[in-house]
Amino acid sequence: MNSIAKDLGTIRKMGIEALVEKLGPVGMAEFIRQFDSGYGDYTKERHKWLDGIDINTIVKQAETKRGK
């Protein structure tokens, strides 16, 4: 193993190459996705979207999207 210090971009590139070699591109993407916690507060945002919408409205919207 080479112990020469490398910049973060080089380390990132080498890490992704190693993951692709061992896991394949899909496995690499799934591995990296584990560490993305996203952003924002989903619970608060969900309340903004859904508060005040009843089940009948949801059913009507679904039927409209389906073309009924």
PDB file as gemmi writes it, atoms N, CA and C in Angstrom:
CRYST1    1.000    1.000    1.000  90.00  90.00  90.00 P 1                      
ATOM      1  N   MET A   1       0.848  -1.188   0.000  1.00  0.00           N  
ATOM      2  CA  MET A   1       0.000   0.000   0.000  1.00  0.00           C  
ATOM      3  C   MET A   1       0.880   1.233   0.000  1.00  0.00           C  
ATOM      4  N   ASN A   2       0.500   2.209  -0.789  1.00  0.00           N  
ATOM      5  CA  ASN A   2       1.265   3.430  -0.921  1.00  0.00           C  
ATOM      6  C   ASN A   2       0.876   4.396   0.200  1.00  0.00           C  
ATOM      7  N   SER A   3       1.838   4.880   0.963  1.00  0.00           N  
ATOM      8  CA  SER A   3       1.535   5.753   2.089  1.00  0.00           C  
ATOM      9  C   SER A   3       1.747   7.224   1.765  1.00  0.00           C  
ATOM     10  N   ILE A   4       1.931   7.561   0.499  1.00  0.00           N  
ATOM     11  CA  ILE A   4       2.106   8.950   0.109  1.00  0.00           C  
ATOM     12  C   ILE A   4       0.759   9.664   0.229  1.00  0.00           C  
ATOM     13  N   ALA A   5       0.792  10.849   0.872  1.00  0.00           N  
ATOM     14  CA  ALA A   5      -0.443  11.618   1.056  1.00  0.00           C  
ATOM     15  C   ALA A   5      -1.002  12.036  -0.300  1.00  0.00           C  
ATOM     16  N   LYS A   6      -2.307  11.979  -0.412  1.00  0.00           N  
ATOM     17  CA  LYS A   6      -2.988  12.364  -1.650  1.00  0.00           C  
ATOM     18  C   LYS A   6      -4.075  13.384  -1.326  1.00  0.00           C  
ATOM     19  N   ASP A   7      -4.420  14.191  -2.316  1.00  0.00           N  
ATOM     20  CA  ASP A   7      -5.498  15.151  -2.090  1.00  0.00           C  
ATOM     21  C   ASP A   7      -6.836  14.406  -2.042  1.00  0.00           C  
ATOM     22  N   LEU A   8      -7.856  15.068  -1.504  1.00  0.00           N  
ATOM     23  CA  LEU A   8      -9.163  14.418  -1.309  1.00  0.00           C  
ATOM     24  C   LEU A   8      -9.800  13.978  -2.614  1.00  0.00           C  
ATOM     25  N   GLY A   9      -9.612  14.744  -3.679  1.00  0.00           N  
ATOM     26  CA  GLY A   9     -10.177  14.362  -4.972  1.00  0.00           C  
ATOM     27  C   GLY A   9      -9.583  13.059  -5.473  1.00  0.00           C  
ATOM     28  N   THR A  10      -8.273  12.905  -5.297  1.00  0.00           N  
ATOM     29  CA  THR A  10      -7.598  11.677  -5.720  1.00  0.00           C  
ATOM     30  C   THR A  10      -8.055  10.495  -4.877  1.00  0.00           C  
ATOM     31  N   ILE A  11      -8.174  10.711  -3.584  1.00  0.00           N  
ATOM     32  CA  ILE A  11      -8.624   9.642  -2.682  1.00  0.00           C  
ATOM     33  C   ILE A  11     -10.050   9.217  -3.050  1.00  0.00           C  
ATOM     34  N   ARG A  12     -10.913  10.190  -3.316  1.00  0.00           N  
ATOM     35  CA  ARG A  12     -12.299   9.889  -3.695  1.00  0.00           C  
ATOM     36  C   ARG A  12     -12.330   9.067  -4.982  1.00  0.00           C  
ATOM     37  N   LYS A  13     -11.547   9.494  -5.975  1.00  0.00           N  
ATOM     38  CA  LYS A  13     -11.501   8.792  -7.258  1.00  0.00           C  
ATOM     39  C   LYS A  13     -11.006   7.359  -7.077  1.00  0.00           C  
ATOM     40  N   MET A  14      -9.947   7.198  -6.297  1.00  0.00           N  
ATOM     41  CA  MET A  14      -9.399   5.856  -6.068  1.00  0.00           C  
ATOM     42  C   MET A  14     -10.404   4.980  -5.318  1.00  0.00           C  
ATOM     43  N   GLY A  15     -11.112   5.572  -4.369  1.00  0.00           N  
ATOM     44  CA  GLY A  15     -12.110   4.824  -3.608  1.00  0.00           C  
ATOM     45  C   GLY A  15     -13.255   4.341  -4.487  1.00  0.00           C  
ATOM     46  N   ILE A  16     -13.744   5.227  -5.336  1.00  0.00           N  
ATOM     47  CA  ILE A  16     -14.833   4.838  -6.245  1.00  0.00           C  
ATOM     48  C   ILE A  16     -14.360   3.767  -7.208  1.00  0.00           C  
ATOM     49  N   GLU A  17     -13.137   3.907  -7.727  1.00  0.00           N  
ATOM     50  CA  GLU A  17     -12.599   2.882  -8.625  1.00  0.00           C  
ATOM     51  C   GLU A  17     -12.499   1.529  -7.916  1.00  0.00           C  
ATOM     52  N   ALA A  18     -12.066   1.530  -6.653  1.00  0.00           N  
ATOM     53  CA  ALA A  18     -11.955   0.280  -5.899  1.00  0.00           C  
ATOM     54  C   ALA A  18     -13.339  -0.338  -5.668  1.00  0.00           C  
ATOM     55  N   LEU A  19     -14.320   0.505  -5.339  1.00  0.00           N  
ATOM     56  CA  LEU A  19     -15.672  -0.004  -5.127  1.00  0.00           C  
ATOM     57  C   LEU A  19     -16.250  -0.587  -6.412  1.00  0.00           C  
ATOM     58  N   VAL A  20     -16.050   0.102  -7.533  1.00  0.00           N  
ATOM     59  CA  VAL A  20     -16.555  -0.398  -8.816  1.00  0.00           C  
ATOM     60  C   VAL A  20     -15.888  -1.722  -9.156  1.00  0.00           C  
ATOM     61  N   GLU A  21     -14.590  -1.819  -8.890  1.00  0.00           N  
ATOM     62  CA  GLU A  21     -13.871  -3.064  -9.193  1.00  0.00           C  
ATOM     63  C   GLU A  21     -14.408  -4.235  -8.378  1.00  0.00           C  
ATOM     64  N   LYS A  22     -14.679  -4.003  -7.102  1.00  0.00           N  
ATOM     65  CA  LYS A  22     -15.125  -5.091  -6.218  1.00  0.00           C  
ATOM     66  C   LYS A  22     -16.627  -5.335  -6.262  1.00  0.00           C  
ATOM     67  N   LEU A  23     -17.419  -4.259  -6.423  1.00  0.00           N  
ATOM     68  CA  LEU A  23     -18.878  -4.384  -6.312  1.00  0.00           C  
ATOM     69  C   LEU A  23     -19.614  -4.193  -7.631  1.00  0.00           C  
ATOM     70  N   GLY A  24     -18.942  -3.667  -8.631  1.00  0.00           N  
ATOM     71  CA  GLY A  24     -19.607  -3.300  -9.872  1.00  0.00           C  
ATOM     72  C   GLY A  24     -20.251  -1.936  -9.708  1.00  0.00           C  
ATOM     73  N   PRO A  25     -20.669  -1.311 -10.804  1.00  0.00           N  
ATOM     74  CA  PRO A  25     -21.219   0.039 -10.722  1.00  0.00           C  
ATOM     75  C   PRO A  25     -22.487   0.144  -9.875  1.00  0.00           C  
ATOM     76  N   VAL A  26     -23.370  -0.829  -9.994  1.00  0.00           N  
ATOM     77  CA  VAL A  26     -24.617  -0.790  -9.225  1.00  0.00           C  
ATOM     78  C   VAL A  26     -24.329  -0.981  -7.739  1.00  0.00           C  
ATOM     79  N   GLY A  27     -23.470  -1.932  -7.413  1.00  0.00           N  
ATOM     80  CA  GLY A  27     -23.097  -2.162  -6.014  1.00  0.00           C  
ATOM     81  C   GLY A  27     -22.421  -0.945  -5.410  1.00  0.00           C  
ATOM     82  N   MET A  28     -21.562  -0.289  -6.195  1.00  0.00           N  
ATOM     83  CA  MET A  28     -20.899   0.924  -5.726  1.00  0.00           C  
ATOM     84  C   MET A  28     -21.925   1.997  -5.410  1.00  0.00           C  
ATOM     85  N   ALA A  29     -22.895   2.199  -6.300  1.00  0.00           N  
ATOM     86  CA  ALA A  29     -23.924   3.220  -6.070  1.00  0.00           C  
ATOM     87  C   ALA A  29     -24.747   2.898  -4.832  1.00  0.00           C  
ATOM     88  N   GLU A  30     -25.110   1.632  -4.649  1.00  0.00           N  
ATOM     89  CA  GLU A  30     -25.886   1.238  -3.469  1.00  0.00           C  
ATOM     90  C   GLU A  30     -25.084   1.434  -2.192  1.00  0.00           C  
ATOM     91  N   PHE A  31     -23.792   1.137  -2.245  1.00  0.00           N  
ATOM     92  CA  PHE A  31     -22.932   1.329  -1.075  1.00  0.00           C  
ATOM     93  C   PHE A  31     -22.866   2.806  -0.702  1.00  0.00           C  
ATOM     94  N   ILE A  32     -22.632   3.668  -1.676  1.00  0.00           N  
ATOM     95  CA  ILE A  32     -22.508   5.098  -1.407  1.00  0.00           C  
ATOM     96  C   ILE A  32     -23.830   5.676  -0.925  1.00  0.00           C  
ATOM     97  N   ARG A  33     -24.944   5.190  -1.463  1.00  0.00           N  
ATOM     98  CA  ARG A  33     -26.261   5.683  -1.073  1.00  0.00           C  
ATOM     99  C   ARG A  33     -26.532   5.471   0.422  1.00  0.00           C  
ATOM    100  N   GLN A  34     -25.903   4.492   1.033  1.00  0.00           N  
ATOM    101  CA  GLN A  34     -26.101   4.227   2.458  1.00  0.00           C  
ATOM    102  C   GLN A  34     -25.686   5.414   3.316  1.00  0.00           C  
ATOM    103  N   PHE A  35     -24.772   6.225   2.822  1.00  0.00           N  
ATOM    104  CA  PHE A  35     -24.196   7.296   3.623  1.00  0.00           C  
ATOM    105  C   PHE A  35     -24.807   8.658   3.328  1.00  0.00           C  
ATOM    106  N   ASP A  36     -25.789   8.719   2.437  1.00  0.00           N  
ATOM    107  CA  ASP A  36     -26.455   9.967   2.118  1.00  0.00           C  
ATOM    108  C   ASP A  36     -27.703  10.087   2.974  1.00  0.00           C  
ATOM    109  N   SER A  37     -27.642  10.964   3.948  1.00  0.00           N  
ATOM    110  CA  SER A  37     -28.786  11.096   4.857  1.00  0.00           C  
ATOM    111  C   SER A  37     -29.826  12.079   4.353  1.00  0.00           C  
ATOM    112  N   GLY A  38     -29.590  12.658   3.187  1.00  0.00           N  
ATOM    113  CA  GLY A  38     -30.544  13.610   2.650  1.00  0.00           C  
ATOM    114  C   GLY A  38     -30.464  14.940   3.382  1.00  0.00           C  
ATOM    115  N   TYR A  39     -31.528  15.722   3.258  1.00  0.00           N  
ATOM    116  CA  TYR A  39     -31.547  17.025   3.899  1.00  0.00           C  
ATOM    117  C   TYR A  39     -32.984  17.398   4.206  1.00  0.00           C  
ATOM    118  N   GLY A  40     -33.149  18.401   5.015  1.00  0.00           N  
ATOM    119  CA  GLY A  40     -34.480  18.867   5.363  1.00  0.00           C  
ATOM    120  C   GLY A  40     -35.133  18.013   6.433  1.00  0.00           C  
ATOM    121  N   ASP A  41     -36.378  18.313   6.704  1.00  0.00           N  
ATOM    122  CA  ASP A  41     -37.160  17.581   7.698  1.00  0.00           C  
ATOM    123  C   ASP A  41     -38.373  16.997   6.979  1.00  0.00           C  
ATOM    124  N   TYR A  42     -38.269  15.741   6.583  1.00  0.00           N  
ATOM    125  CA  TYR A  42     -39.320  15.102   5.800  1.00  0.00           C  
ATOM    126  C   TYR A  42     -40.668  15.158   6.510  1.00  0.00           C  
ATOM    127  N   THR A  43     -40.681  14.960   7.819  1.00  0.00           N  
ATOM    128  CA  THR A  43     -41.943  14.931   8.559  1.00  0.00           C  
ATOM    129  C   THR A  43     -42.659  16.272   8.467  1.00  0.00           C  
ATOM    130  N   LYS A  44     -41.931  17.362   8.661  1.00  0.00           N  
ATOM    131  CA  LYS A  44     -42.548  18.691   8.559  1.00  0.00           C  
ATOM    132  C   LYS A  44     -43.017  18.954   7.140  1.00  0.00           C  
ATOM    133  N   GLU A  45     -42.192  18.614   6.161  1.00  0.00           N  
ATOM    134  CA  GLU A  45     -42.565  18.838   4.770  1.00  0.00           C  
ATOM    135  C   GLU A  45     -43.794  18.012   4.388  1.00  0.00           C  
ATOM    136  N   ARG A  46     -43.858  16.782   4.868  1.00  0.00           N  
ATOM    137  CA  ARG A  46     -44.995  15.911   4.572  1.00  0.00           C  
ATOM    138  C   ARG A  46     -46.287  16.519   5.112  1.00  0.00           C  
ATOM    139  N   HIS A  47     -46.234  17.085   6.318  1.00  0.00           N  
ATOM    140  CA  HIS A  47     -47.424  17.725   6.885  1.00  0.00           C  
ATOM    141  C   HIS A  47     -47.878  18.898   6.023  1.00  0.00           C  
ATOM    142  N   LYS A  48     -46.930  19.661   5.483  1.00  0.00           N  
ATOM    143  CA  LYS A  48     -47.290  20.778   4.595  1.00  0.00           C  
ATOM    144  C   LYS A  48     -48.026  20.261   3.363  1.00  0.00           C  
ATOM    145  N   TRP A  49     -47.580  19.128   2.826  1.00  0.00           N  
ATOM    146  CA  TRP A  49     -48.183  18.579   1.609  1.00  0.00           C  
ATOM    147  C   TRP A  49     -49.542  17.959   1.870  1.00  0.00           C  
ATOM    148  N   LEU A  50     -49.676  17.285   3.017  1.00  0.00           N  
ATOM    149  CA  LEU A  50     -50.838  16.427   3.211  1.00  0.00           C  
ATOM    150  C   LEU A  50     -51.870  16.922   4.212  1.00  0.00           C  
ATOM    151  N   ASP A  51     -51.507  17.847   5.083  1.00  0.00           N  
ATOM    152  CA  ASP A  51     -52.502  18.340   6.044  1.00  0.00           C  
ATOM    153  C   ASP A  51     -53.652  18.990   5.288  1.00  0.00           C  
ATOM    154  N   GLY A  52     -54.840  18.648   5.651  1.00  0.00           N  
ATOM    155  CA  GLY A  52     -56.014  19.236   5.016  1.00  0.00           C  
ATOM    156  C   GLY A  52     -56.502  18.478   3.793  1.00  0.00           C  
ATOM    157  N   ILE A  53     -55.793  17.430   3.385  1.00  0.00           N  
ATOM    158  CA  ILE A  53     -56.243  16.630   2.250  1.00  0.00           C  
ATOM    159  C   ILE A  53     -56.901  15.365   2.801  1.00  0.00           C  
ATOM    160  N   ASP A  54     -58.147  15.138   2.412  1.00  0.00           N  
ATOM    161  CA  ASP A  54     -58.837  13.941   2.899  1.00  0.00           C  
ATOM    162  C   ASP A  54     -58.705  12.806   1.874  1.00  0.00           C  
ATOM    163  N   ILE A  55     -59.133  11.641   2.266  1.00  0.00           N  
ATOM    164  CA  ILE A  55     -58.993  10.448   1.432  1.00  0.00           C  
ATOM    165  C   ILE A  55     -59.744  10.589   0.110  1.00  0.00           C  
ATOM    166  N   ASN A  56     -60.896  11.247   0.122  1.00  0.00           N  
ATOM    167  CA  ASN A  56     -61.667  11.428  -1.109  1.00  0.00           C  
ATOM    168  C   ASN A  56     -60.887  12.252  -2.132  1.00  0.00           C  
ATOM    169  N   THR A  57     -60.198  13.277  -1.670  1.00  0.00           N  
ATOM    170  CA  THR A  57     -59.383  14.100  -2.567  1.00  0.00           C  
ATOM    171  C   THR A  57     -58.255  13.264  -3.155  1.00  0.00           C  
ATOM    172  N   ILE A  58     -57.631  12.455  -2.337  1.00  0.00           N  
ATOM    173  CA  ILE A  58     -56.536  11.600  -2.811  1.00  0.00           C  
ATOM    174  C   ILE A  58     -57.046  10.624  -3.862  1.00  0.00           C  
ATOM    175  N   VAL A  59     -58.204  10.014  -3.613  1.00  0.00           N  
ATOM    176  CA  VAL A  59     -58.786   9.069  -4.571  1.00  0.00           C  
ATOM    177  C   VAL A  59     -59.106   9.777  -5.887  1.00  0.00           C  
ATOM    178  N   LYS A  60     -59.698  10.966  -5.824  1.00  0.00           N  
ATOM    179  CA  LYS A  60     -60.029  11.715  -7.035  1.00  0.00           C  
ATOM    180  C   LYS A  60     -58.763  12.052  -7.830  1.00  0.00           C  
ATOM    181  N   GLN A  61     -57.703  12.462  -7.134  1.00  0.00           N  
ATOM    182  CA  GLN A  61     -56.446  12.782  -7.812  1.00  0.00           C  
ATOM    183  C   GLN A  61     -55.860  11.539  -8.488  1.00  0.00           C  
ATOM    184  N   ALA A  62     -55.917  10.406  -7.808  1.00  0.00           N  
ATOM    185  CA  ALA A  62     -55.404   9.161  -8.382  1.00  0.00           C  
ATOM    186  C   ALA A  62     -56.200   8.761  -9.619  1.00  0.00           C  
ATOM    187  N   GLU A  63     -57.522   8.885  -9.527  1.00  0.00           N  
ATOM    188  CA  GLU A  63     -58.365   8.531 -10.666  1.00  0.00           C  
ATOM    189  C   GLU A  63     -58.114   9.463 -11.843  1.00  0.00           C  
ATOM    190  N   THR A  64     -57.905  10.728 -11.567  1.00  0.00           N  
ATOM    191  CA  THR A  64     -57.608  11.691 -12.639  1.00  0.00           C  
ATOM    192  C   THR A  64     -56.295  11.323 -13.331  1.00  0.00           C  
ATOM    193  N   LYS A  65     -55.285  10.969 -12.557  1.00  0.00           N  
ATOM    194  CA  LYS A  65     -53.997  10.600 -13.132  1.00  0.00           C  
ATOM    195  C   LYS A  65     -54.107   9.337 -13.978  1.00  0.00           C  
ATOM    196  N   ARG A  66     -54.971   8.422 -13.567  1.00  0.00           N  
ATOM    197  CA  ARG A  66     -55.169   7.180 -14.313  1.00  0.00           C  
ATOM    198  C   ARG A  66     -56.044   7.383 -15.544  1.00  0.00           C  
ATOM    199  N   GLY A  67     -56.718   8.513 -15.616  1.00  0.00           N  
ATOM    200  CA  GLY A  67     -57.568   8.789 -16.768  1.00  0.00           C  
ATOM    201  C   GLY A  67     -58.998   8.336 -16.610  1.00  0.00           C  
ATOM    202  N   LYS A  68     -59.434   8.116 -15.383  1.00  0.00           N  
ATOM    203  CA  LYS A  68     -60.823   7.683 -15.154  1.00  0.00           C  
ATOM    204  C   LYS A  68     -61.744   8.874 -15.096  1.00  0.00           C  
TER     205      LYS A  68                                                      
END                                                                             
